[in-house]
Amino acid sequence: MRLAGRFGGAALSLVMVAVLGFFLFRVVPGDPVVSMTRGRPTTAAMQAELRAQFGLDRPLPEQFWNYFTSLLQGDLGTSFTFRRPVADVILERLGPTLLLVGTATLIAVGLGLWLGVRAAWRRDSGFDRVTTGVSLTLWAVPTFWLGMLLMMVTGDLFPSRGMRDTDTAPDFVSQALDVGHHLVLPSVTLVAVVCAEYMLVMRSSLLEEMHAPYLTTARAKGLRDDVVRRRHAVPNAVLPAITLVFLRFGLVVAGAITTETVFSWPGLGLLFYDALTGPDYLLLQGLLVVTAGAVVVMNLLADLLHGVLDPRVKVV
């Protein structure tokens, strides 16, 4: 019953996002038709024809009804800017975002959990003070500012614009190395911010476990300190961190907007920024549904996974 309720809540959240997104983007300053015809000789009649073509001349309730009924059928509409289906435009940009976010998440999870375990187990040591201080600083730093700082410091070592060079050899190895070279700065920017949060959560969770009676019992049995930490403390302390990984993954996808914009990475974040300059209503609404869907799905998976890892939590 609880599982069905969670699925129902997730579906309701997506519906609310779609509804609010439609009306929210209608108050964004700018006229899509004016943006599409900027720099081109057009008459008022031609602009009126474009508004009729995209349905912008209809009353707002009718526009909403047409959008919502199409959305229920899986149709996100046609982009004003690209003159292509919104779903196709999003799918085209999804790969670079998944590459960036996936790479950054894997590195941040491994590094953040390792640092959190070491810092907690050596509480009040120099290592703990340094890692905690650096993590708190990185967590508080705006992502775009950190990205710009990295560009200024290492701009001569790594590319700071785009995903690949146009003059790269067409073979797979050369293309892969070129993409990896361009991936360094944006991924390091995301890793620095996300890793800090994972480190702090893991450290806090393990500190709570360190005084648990079962650890005292394990030490009383003569187990080495390393074994107590690896086999007893960490497996119980890692549950909140693993849950956070799933909760944050969807938000990292949404949060990649600033990173992709700073580094001109051709993913969903840069696409969202470009759509705002229109404004391209249907593209903005489609991107909002996709990013919100990622957050909702990951939240649901986090709930389910928590129940699997911790039998005390019931999900059914």
Secondary structure, 3 states (H helix, E strand, C coil): CHHHHHHHHHHHHHHHHHHHHHHHHCCCCCCHHHHHCCCCCCCHHHHHHHHHHCCCCCCHHHHHHHHHHHHHCCCCCECCCCCCEHHHHHHHHHHHHHHHHHHHHHHHHHHHHHHHHHHHHCCCCHHHHHHHHHHHHHHHCCHHHHHHHHHHHHCCCCCCCCCCCCCCCCCHHHHHHHHHHHHHHHHHHHHHHHHHHHHHHHHHHHHHHCCCHHHHHHHHCCCCHHHHHHHHHHHHHHHHHHHHHHHHHHHHHHHHHHHHHHHCCCCHHHHHHHHHCCCCHHHHHHHHHHHHHHHHHHHHHHHHHHHHHCCCCCCC
